[in-house]
Amino acid sequence: AGESVQLYGQNYEYCRKNSKEKFCQQLIHFQKLYNELMKNVTNCSKVSNYLPNIETDFISPIILTSVIVLITLPLAFIFLKFTPLGSWLLKQRIMKKTIIDDINKKNLKLSQNSKYEENNLSKRKYNIQYNTT
């Protein structure tokens, strides 16, 4: 059993990449049989009672992202179009736009009302009274 587990460990990474080869299919079959038999064995501490699975059931990150987007976008459209959430968000957006427009109008009005006068200090006349004592 120890030698079989060692051989399994040596070929584990190879078969994870090439799981369709006949050798790897046999190794997967061996792993399943070994795990079934070792469920009942409790007194053997020299070898592992469980061999890790070669076949991985992982979903590609690209596929997972695509599925999430394809589910989320229609749901968001449905929520925004056919529930009170959509009208509430629209109302909030309009209120925010109105506030920003009001602030911009007030700023424009203030900037137009204030006149900047350039004073030429060199031409200024001084009106200082002089009292003799």
Phi, psi and omega in degrees: 000321182296319180292322179296318179295321180295315177296321177299315180297323180292327184260002184300307183295321179299315184284339175294327180273331185235055188288352181273349180289154182298318179301316182291326176297321177293323178294322177295318177298317177299317181299318180294315178296316181299313181296323177295315181292323185282353176297326184270346183271127180238341187263007181256103183260355183282335181237162180289143178275350183218132174258133181294151183286133178281317181285124178252135178257071179254148178260134180300137180301329179293316180294317180299315179297317180298316180296317180298316180295316182294335176274319185291316183299311177296322178296318178297318178299315181297315180298318183285329185273323191242012177232164177298341179300319180296314180292325178295315179296321178296317179298318179297319180295319179294318179298317180296317179296321179296316179298315180295319178297319178298317179297317179296320178296317180296319178297319179295318179297316180296320181289330178283327182285326182280131180249134179263116180252128178268120179262127177270106186288337182286336181263002183287139177265142179260127176253085180246128177277143179240119179248128177270145178246000000 
